[in-house]
Amino acid sequence: MSKVTLKTLVQHTGLSLGTVSRALQDGPEVKRETRERVQRVARELGYTPNLAGVKLRTGKTYTLSIVLPVEPGEQDASDSGFGALVSGLHAALAGTFYSLVVQPELPGADALAGLRQLVETRRVDGLVLTQTRPQDERIRYLLERDFPFVSYGRSELEQPHPWYDTDHEDMAYRATQRLLARGHRRIAMLNPPGELMYSQHRDAGHRRALAEAGLAPDPALTRRSALSAADGRRLVLELARLPERPTAFVCANEYGALGALAAFAELGWQAGREATVLATDDSNVSAFFVPPLTTCYASLHGAGRHLGRLLLRRLDGESVERLQLLEQAELIERQPDRLAQGAQP
C-alpha cells in the first residue's frame, strides 16, 4: 500500500494543499467544519503527520494541561473522581494533534508557581483549571498573560473568562426544596471547603429554599470537608449527636454519601427510616448503593468533553463571552425521601 501523503488528502477532499495543511494544523483561518472533515479523512486513510515538523513550523507544543488537586500519600476515596474528567477531555481532543498532561496541585503549595512554569516556558498551549475560587488568582494571572484556558467552575472576577460549570446553586436548591416538601426541617449539608466557588453556590441554593419555606438556616447543620467517604462517615456521626439531629443529609458527592451510609449502619439506622440521604453524583454509582439514593446527576465525563471543546474554541481565537456554559443537573428519584413516621424532627 502506498504511503498516504498530503497530496492524497487533497485528492480525497477536493481542497487545496494549503487548506488541507492548515486544517491538519488546526489553523483558525480554516472553518471548523472543514478542519473536522480533513482530519476525519486523514484518520480514515491512516495519514500520519510528521508532528515534529508541524511543531517546528507552527511554534506550538500541541500539548494541553489540566491542573488537578492531589493529596500526598495514600488517601481513601474522595472528591477525586477526576479520572472521568480527564477521560472526557481526551475524548474532546480525539482527532486533533493535541495531547493532554496533568499538572498536580498539592495542598498548601503556591497556586501560581506551577502555572508560571507552564506558561512562561511555553510548555503547553492551553490550560484547564479546576476548583475555582471567587477571586481566583490563577484566573487573574492567565487573563493578564492572555494565555488560553478554560475553568471548570466560575469566579467573581470582573473580567470575563471561559468556563464550564454545573449549576450547584440549583442542585442544592432543588435538593433542599424536595426534602422540605417531604416533611424534613432539619436538613444537613455536607459541603466542600467554603473558599471554593461551587461550595458558596451550594450554600446560596440551600438558603434560598429555606427562606422560601420561612425557615432560618442553622449554621450547625452545614459542615465542610474534603468530601471523602471517611469525612462523610465522621460528619454524620457528629451530627447524629446534636440535641436536635438532622433527619436528612445532602452530600456534595457520592463518596460522602457512601460514608454517610456507613455511619447509618454504625448507628443502627436505616436510610429512609431514621433519616434520608440525598447526593450529588457524577457517575450514577449511587444507583448501586443499598438502598439506591436519589441524586442530582452531573456527568464528569461530560464536563470533560465540554471543557475540551471550549478550550479548542478558545485556541481558535473565539471570543470569551461565547465560551461560558452553565448546565443543569438531572434529578434522579430512587427513594420517596419522606420524613419517616416517628423520626425525630
C-alpha positions in Angstrom: 0.0 0.0 0.0 1.4 3.4 -1.0 2.0 6.0 1.8 -0.8 8.4 2.5 0.5 11.9 1.9 -0.9 15.5 1.9 -1.5 15.1 -1.8 -3.6 12.0 -1.1 -5.8 14.1 1.2 -6.0 16.8 -1.4 -7.4 14.3 -3.9 -9.9 12.9 -1.4 -11.2 16.2 -0.1 -11.0 18.4 -3.3 -9.4 21.1 -1.2 -6.2 23.0 -1.9 -2.9 21.8 -0.5 -2.6 24.9 1.7 -6.1 24.4 3.1 -5.5 20.8 3.9 -2.2 21.6 5.6 -3.7 24.4 7.7 -6.7 22.2 8.6 -4.4 19.5 9.9 -2.6 22.1 12.0 -5.9 23.4 13.5 -5.4 26.7 11.8 -8.1 29.2 13.0 -8.3 30.7 9.5 -9.9 27.4 8.3 -13.6 26.8 9.2 -14.1 24.3 12.0 -16.3 22.1 9.7 -13.5 22.0 7.1 -10.9 21.1 9.7 -13.0 18.3 11.1 -13.7 16.9 7.6 -10.0 17.0 6.7 -9.0 15.4 10.0 -11.7 12.7 9.6 -10.5 11.8 6.1 -6.9 11.8 7.4 -7.9 9.3 10.2 -9.8 7.1 7.8 -6.9 6.9 5.3 -4.3 6.4 8.0 -2.4 9.6 7.4 0.4 10.1 9.9 1.9 13.6 10.1 5.4 14.4 11.0 4.4 16.1 14.3 7.9 17.3 15.0 7.8 19.2 11.7 4.4 20.6 12.4 5.6 21.8 15.8 8.6 23.4 14.2 6.5 25.2 11.6 3.8 26.4 13.9 5.7 27.1 17.1 3.1 25.2 19.0 3.7 22.4 21.5 0.4 20.7 20.8 0.2 19.9 24.5 -2.6 21.0 26.8 -2.7 20.6 30.6 -5.3 20.2 33.3 -4.4 21.4 36.8 -5.8 18.9 39.4 -5.6 19.0 43.2 -3.9 15.9 44.6 -3.4 14.6 48.2 0.0 13.4 49.2 0.3 9.7 50.3 -2.4 7.1 50.3 -5.9 8.6 50.8 -9.3 7.0 50.8 -11.8 7.6 48.1 -12.6 11.3 48.0 -13.7 14.0 45.6 -11.1 12.8 43.1 -13.2 11.3 40.5 -11.2 13.3 38.1 -10.4 10.2 36.0 -13.7 10.7 34.3 -13.0 14.4 33.8 -9.6 13.6 32.1 -11.3 10.9 30.1 -13.8 13.4 28.8 -11.1 15.8 27.9 -9.2 13.1 25.9 -12.5 12.4 24.0 -12.8 16.0 23.1 -9.3 16.1 21.8 -9.6 12.9 19.7 -8.7 13.6 16.1 -6.6 16.6 16.9 -2.8 16.8 17.3 -3.2 17.8 20.9 -2.1 15.6 23.8 -3.0 16.2 27.5 -0.9 16.2 30.6 -1.9 16.5 34.3 -0.3 19.3 36.4 -0.7 18.3 40.1 -1.5 20.9 42.6 -0.5 19.9 46.2 -2.3 21.3 49.3 -0.6 24.4 50.6 1.6 24.8 47.5 1.9 28.1 45.8 -1.0 28.0 43.4 0.8 30.2 40.8 4.2 28.5 40.9 3.2 25.6 38.7 1.2 27.8 36.3 4.1 30.2 35.8 6.4 27.3 35.0 4.0 26.0 32.3 3.1 29.4 30.9 6.4 31.3 30.9 8.4 28.4 29.5 5.6 27.8 26.9 5.5 24.1 27.7 1.8 24.0 26.9 -0.6 25.8 24.5 -3.6 25.9 26.9 -4.8 25.0 30.3 -7.9 23.7 32.2 -8.3 24.9 35.8 -10.4 23.2 38.4 -11.8 24.1 41.9 -12.2 27.8 41.2 -12.4 30.5 43.9 -14.4 33.8 43.9 -11.2 35.9 43.4 -9.1 33.2 41.8 -5.5 34.5 41.4 -4.8 31.8 38.9 -7.5 33.0 36.6 -6.4 36.6 37.1 -2.8 35.7 36.2 -3.8 33.8 33.0 -6.1 36.7 31.9 -3.2 39.2 32.4 -0.9 37.0 30.3 -3.7 36.5 27.7 -3.0 32.7 27.9 -5.7 30.3 26.5 -7.5 28.5 29.3 -11.0 27.4 30.4 -12.0 26.8 34.0 -14.2 24.1 35.5 -16.2 26.5 37.6 -16.9 30.2 37.7 -15.4 33.1 39.6 -16.5 36.6 40.7 -13.8 38.4 38.8 -15.0 41.4 36.8 -13.1 40.5 33.6 -14.9 37.6 31.8 -13.2 34.3 31.2 -14.1 31.0 29.6 -15.7 28.5 31.9 -18.0 25.4 32.1 -20.0 24.8 35.3 -22.8 22.7 36.6 -25.4 24.8 38.5 -24.6 23.8 42.1 -26.9 26.5 43.4 -29.8 25.0 41.6 -28.8 21.5 42.7 -28.7 22.5 46.4 -32.0 24.4 46.0 -33.8 21.5 44.4 -32.5 19.0 46.9 -33.5 21.2 49.9 -36.8 22.0 48.4 -37.6 18.4 47.7 -36.8 17.4 51.3 -38.8 20.3 52.8 -41.8 19.2 50.7 -41.5 15.8 52.2 -41.6 17.0 55.8 -37.9 17.5 56.7 -37.0 20.6 58.7 -33.5 19.7 60.0 -31.5 19.3 56.8 -27.7 18.9 57.0 -25.5 19.9 54.2 -22.1 18.1 53.8 -20.4 20.6 51.6 -16.9 21.2 50.1 -14.5 23.7 51.7 -16.1 27.1 52.0 -13.5 29.0 49.9 -14.5 27.1 46.8 -16.9 28.9 44.4 -19.2 25.9 44.0 -19.5 25.5 47.7 -20.7 29.0 48.0 -23.2 28.4 45.2 -24.5 25.3 47.2 -24.9 27.5 50.3 -26.9 30.1 48.3 -29.2 27.4 46.9 -29.8 25.8 50.3 -30.5 29.2 52.0 -32.9 30.2 49.2 -35.0 27.1 49.6 -35.1 27.5 53.4 -36.1 31.2 53.1 -39.0 30.3 50.7 -40.2 27.9 53.4 -39.9 30.6 56.1 -37.0 28.8 57.9 -33.7 30.3 59.1 -30.5 28.4 58.2 -28.8 26.6 61.2 -25.0 27.0 60.9 -24.6 23.8 62.9 -26.1 21.8 60.0 -23.6 22.9 57.4 -20.3 21.0 57.6 -17.2 21.4 55.4 -14.8 18.6 54.4 -12.7 17.2 51.6 -15.7 15.1 50.6 -14.1 11.7 51.3 -16.0 8.6 52.4 -14.2 8.9 55.8 -15.4 12.5 56.1 -18.9 11.6 55.3 -19.0 8.9 58.0 -17.4 11.3 60.6 -19.7 14.2 59.9 -22.8 12.1 60.1 -21.7 10.6 63.4 -21.1 14.1 64.7 -24.4 15.5 63.5 -26.3 12.5 65.0 -25.2 13.6 68.4 -26.9 17.0 68.2 -29.8 17.5 70.6 -32.0 18.1 67.6 -30.3 15.9 65.0 -30.9 16.1 61.2 -33.5 13.9 59.5 -31.9 14.4 56.1 -28.3 14.7 54.8 -27.4 16.3 51.4 -24.0 15.1 50.3 -22.0 17.0 47.8 -20.7 13.8 46.1 -21.2 10.1 46.1 -18.1 9.4 48.3 -19.6 11.5 51.1 -22.9 9.7 50.6 -21.1 6.3 50.9 -19.6 7.4 54.2 -23.0 8.6 55.4 -24.5 5.2 54.8 -21.6 3.6 56.7 -22.4 5.9 59.6 -26.0 4.9 59.4 -25.0 1.2 59.7 -23.0 2.0 62.9 -25.9 4.0 64.4 -28.3 1.2 63.6 -30.2 3.5 61.3 -31.9 2.6 58.0 -31.8 5.1 55.2 -35.4 6.2 54.6 -36.5 5.4 58.1 -34.4 7.3 60.8 -33.0 9.7 58.2 -32.7 10.3 54.4 -29.5 10.7 52.3 -29.6 12.6 49.0 -26.5 13.2 47.0 -24.8 14.9 44.1 -23.5 12.1 41.8 -21.2 12.3 38.8 -21.0 8.6 37.8 -24.5 7.2 38.7 -22.8 4.8 41.1 -25.4 5.8 43.7 -27.8 3.6 41.9 -25.9 0.6 43.3 -25.8 1.8 46.9 -28.0 -0.1 49.4 -30.5 1.5 49.3 -30.1 3.3 46.0 -30.2 7.1 46.6 -32.0 10.0 45.0 -29.3 12.1 43.3 -28.6 15.2 41.3 -26.6 13.7 38.5 -24.0 15.7 36.6 -21.5 13.6 34.5 -17.8 14.4 35.0 -17.0 12.7 31.7 -19.5 15.1 30.0 -17.9 18.0 31.8 -14.5 17.0 30.5 -15.9 16.9 26.9 -17.3 20.4 27.3 -14.1 21.8 28.8 -12.1 20.3 25.9 -14.3 21.7 23.2 -14.4 25.1 24.9 -10.6 25.2 25.1 -10.2 24.2 21.4 -12.6 27.1 20.5 -10.5 29.4 22.7 -7.3 28.3 20.9 -9.1 29.1 17.7 -9.5 32.7 18.9 -13.2 32.6 19.7 -14.4 35.5 21.9 -14.5 34.7 25.7 -18.1 35.8 26.0 -19.2 32.9 23.8 -17.2 30.4 25.9 -19.3 30.2 29.1 -21.6 27.3 29.6 -23.9 26.6 32.6 -25.7 23.3 32.7 -28.4 21.9 35.0 -28.0 18.6 36.8 -30.6 15.8 36.3 -32.6 14.9 39.4 -32.9 11.1 39.5 -35.5 9.9 42.1 -34.8 6.5 43.6 -36.3 7.0 47.1 -39.5 8.7 48.3 -37.3 10.7 50.7 -40.2 11.4 53.0 -39.9 12.1 56.7 -40.5 8.7 58.3 -43.3 8.3 60.8 -41.8 8.8 64.3 -38.4 10.2 63.0 -37.0 12.8 65.4 -37.5 16.3 63.9 
